[in-house]
């Protein structure tokens, strides 16, 4: 009986470790996508700080890249019409 309980405790610890590793990997992947997904098409600088105002989409009131001044609306329209 004690042998069976020891085996269950080891499995529980293994599943907990796997769960913690999975959560850390998922959070790392989300952070990488977040930091590298929002970039200016011209200067390639990260626009992540601008998009960090809440919500999951890029804010609609941001029209120009703060680094190079590219009009982000025109670039989006040109890509959309192509």
MODELLER restraints for C-alpha pairs under 7 A, 6 or more apart:
rsr = mdl.restraints
at = mdl.atoms
rsr.add(forms.Gaussian(group=physical.xy_distance, feature=features.Distance(at['CA:34:A'], at['CA:48:A']), mean=6.81, stdev=0.5))
rsr.add(forms.Gaussian(group=physical.xy_distance, feature=features.Distance(at['CA:35:A'], at['CA:46:A']), mean=6.76, stdev=0.5))
rsr.add(forms.Gaussian(group=physical.xy_distance, feature=features.Distance(at['CA:35:A'], at['CA:48:A']), mean=5.81, stdev=0.5))
rsr.add(forms.Gaussian(group=physical.xy_distance, feature=features.Distance(at['CA:36:A'], at['CA:46:A']), mean=6.75, stdev=0.5))
rsr.add(forms.Gaussian(group=physical.xy_distance, feature=features.Distance(at['CA:38:A'], at['CA:46:A']), mean=5.87, stdev=0.5))
rsr.add(forms.Gaussian(group=physical.xy_distance, feature=features.Distance(at['CA:38:A'], at['CA:47:A']), mean=5.16, stdev=0.5))
rsr.add(forms.Gaussian(group=physical.xy_distance, feature=features.Distance(at['CA:38:A'], at['CA:48:A']), mean=5.62, stdev=0.5))
rsr.add(forms.Gaussian(group=physical.xy_distance, feature=features.Distance(at['CA:39:A'], at['CA:45:A']), mean=5.41, stdev=0.5))
rsr.add(forms.Gaussian(group=physical.xy_distance, feature=features.Distance(at['CA:39:A'], at['CA:46:A']), mean=4.49, stdev=0.5))
rsr.add(forms.Gaussian(group=physical.xy_distance, feature=features.Distance(at['CA:39:A'], at['CA:47:A']), mean=5.28, stdev=0.5))
rsr.add(forms.Gaussian(group=physical.xy_distance, feature=features.Distance(at['CA:40:A'], at['CA:46:A']), mean=6.61, stdev=0.5))
rsr.add(forms.Gaussian(group=physical.xy_distance, feature=features.Distance(at['CA:40:A'], at['CA:47:A']), mean=6.67, stdev=0.5))
rsr.add(forms.Gaussian(group=physical.xy_distance, feature=features.Distance(at['CA:40:A'], at['CA:65:A']), mean=6.64, stdev=0.5))
rsr.add(forms.Gaussian(group=physical.xy_distance, feature=features.Distance(at['CA:43:A'], at['CA:68:A']), mean=6.57, stdev=0.5))
rsr.add(forms.Gaussian(group=physical.xy_distance, feature=features.Distance(at['CA:51:A'], at['CA:58:A']), mean=5.19, stdev=0.5))
rsr.add(forms.Gaussian(group=physical.xy_distance, feature=features.Distance(at['CA:51:A'], at['CA:59:A']), mean=6.15, stdev=0.5))
rsr.add(forms.Gaussian(group=physical.xy_distance, feature=features.Distance(at['CA:63:A'], at['CA:71:A']), mean=5.82, stdev=0.5))
rsr.add(forms.Gaussian(group=physical.xy_distance, feature=features.Distance(at['CA:63:A'], at['CA:72:A']), mean=5.34, stdev=0.5))
rsr.add(forms.Gaussian(group=physical.xy_distance, feature=features.Distance(at['CA:63:A'], at['CA:73:A']), mean=5.91, stdev=0.5))
rsr.add(forms.Gaussian(group=physical.xy_distance, feature=features.Distance(at['CA:64:A'], at['CA:70:A']), mean=5.36, stdev=0.5))
rsr.add(forms.Gaussian(group=physical.xy_distance, feature=features.Distance(at['CA:64:A'], at['CA:71:A']), mean=4.61, stdev=0.5))
rsr.add(forms.Gaussian(group=physical.xy_distance, feature=features.Distance(at['CA:64:A'], at['CA:72:A']), mean=5.48, stdev=0.5))
rsr.add(forms.Gaussian(group=physical.xy_distance, feature=features.Distance(at['CA:65:A'], at['CA:71:A']), mean=6.73, stdev=0.5))
rsr.add(forms.Gaussian(group=physical.xy_distance, feature=features.Distance(at['CA:65:A'], at['CA:72:A']), mean=6.73, stdev=0.5))
